[in-house]
Amino acid sequence: MTRRMQGEEILESQVDEWVSEAEAGYDVEELRRRSGGRPARASAASQVVPVRLTADELAAVMERAEREHLNRSEAIRAALAAWAHAA
């Protein structure tokens, strides 16, 4: 059986090394320090909310985001904040 990760073949020796490392235990604080994940937006975890948009709706969001130098998520969050505060 050939094991692959991200298209690269994984040798049995590498798997054995990972198993030994896991069995020895991990330093959780070290893992948190070296984590390259997304930075937190708040003190609590954010929720992912899937939303369906038509092609036209998404194009409009992206046009506005580009004009305002925002990424898609920032643009959608700004629109939601404006809508919520207008009520």
N, C-alpha and C positions, 0 to 999 in steps of 0.2 A: 504494500500500500504506500503510495506516494502522498506525503503531506505537503500542502502548499499554504502559504500565507502571503497575501498581496501578490500572488503570481509567482513567488519564489519558492523553490523546493526547500523543505525543512528537513534537515538530517536527524536521524534518531539520536545522535549525540547531543544535538541542540535541545531536543525534547527532554532528554535525561538531565541536562543541565538546568532547564527550567523547573523540572520536577524537584530536583535537589534544592534549588533556591526556594521554592514554595514550601517544601517540607521544613526548611530551616526557619521559616517565618520572615515576615516583612516588617520593616520599620515604617509604620503608618505615617509618621511625621515626615520622613524622608520622601515617601511617595507623594505626599501633598506638596512638598517644596518643589519637586521636579516635574509636577504635573503641568502639561502644556495645554490644559483645557481652557475653555472660555472663562474669562473673568466673571465673577459674580456681579449681578446687577443690583442686588440688595442683600440684606443680611440673611434673608430666607431664600430658599431655592425658588426660581421662577418656574412657571408652568408653561408648557408648550400647548398652544391652542390651534389645532388645524382649522384652516378656513379655506373654503373653495371660492376662487375668483375666476371670472371669465377672462378670456384673453384680453379683451378691451379694458376690463377693470385693472388687471395686472399691468398692462401697458401704461395706463394713466398713472398708477402708483409709481412705476419706474421712471416715467418722465418727470414727475414732481420730485422724486428722490434725487434724480440727477441734477435738476435745477438747484436744489437745496443742499447738494453735496452730502446726501445721506445714503446709507445702504437701505435695502428693502425693509428690513425689520425696524430700523429707526424711523423710517417714513410711516410705516403702519402704526407704530406705537404713538408717534406724534399725532396722526389723524385720530386715533382712538382717544387720546388725552383731550384733544380739542373738542371732539364730539361729547365726551363725558362731562366736560366742564361747561358746555353750552346748554346743557339740560336744566 
